[in-house]
Amino acid sequence: MSLAHFYGIRCYQEGQSPAVYDKKPMERLNYFGTEAPFRERLDLFRKAIREMENRYGTWEISWGDINRFQRLSGKIEPEFDDDKPSLPVGMASGNWGALAAYGNNRADRNHKLYGIRGNSFVAVVEFGEKVKAKSLLAGGQSGDPDSPHFFDQAQRYVTAQFKEVAFYKEDVEKRAQSRYHPGE
């Protein structure tokens, strides 16, 4: 995935494609992989390899070493730091056709790619006599870095470990850590 990602980026940035593909990203990507002139594809592939070698020392680097999930603060505009802990993410950008999309952006001072968009919440619901649901949430429920719920769901998110949803009042009450009563 690492090499495919950097090659795909090169194709989008430097590849020449017919105008009919300008507003059709998946068809444009398919064109680069199947119809673009062989010499152009090879040149873009070589550039992708060189970029990876310059950035990482090798093109043979696993996707999880590059594509990371990090949450350092509750700021709307996130900041990232290669020297601070982060988690590997196997998901890829929707630009490459990934359904469980995880879009990233590299800040100039970082070498790793950190997620900034994608599926931040996923739920699966089974309707029957009793509703059952499971969900995933990126990071955690809280935007407060001092909260135990700021990053408590991150590992589940990157490994796609769904959790049971407390759908009924009695289930919510069983899990309650505190209760709020207006006016008290």
JOURSUL-V630050 format. One record per backbone hydrogen bond with DSSP energy under -1.0 kcal/mol. NH is the residue of the N-H (numbers start at 1). CO is the residue of the C=O. Records with the same first field share a line. If there is no record, write none. Layout:
NH=CO  CO
This chain:
5=1
6=2
7=3
8=4
9=5
10=6
11=7
12=8
13=9
14=10
15=11
21=18
22=19
24=21
28=24
29=25
30=26
31=27
32=28
33=29
34=30
35=31
36=31
41=37
42=38
43=39
44=40
45=41
46=42
47=43
48=44
49=45
50=46
51=47
52=48
53=49
54=50
55=51
56=52
57=53
61=59
65=62
67=63
68=113
69=87
84=81
87=69
89=67
96=93
97=94
98=93
101=99
102=92
103=117
105=114
110=107
113=66
114=105
115=68
116=103
117=103
119=101
120=118
122=136
124=134
126=132
132=126
134=124
135=163
136=122
138=120
140=138
142=149
147=144
150=147
153=139
154=151
157=153
158=154
159=155
161=156
163=135
165=133
167=165
172=168
173=169
174=170
175=171
176=172
184=181
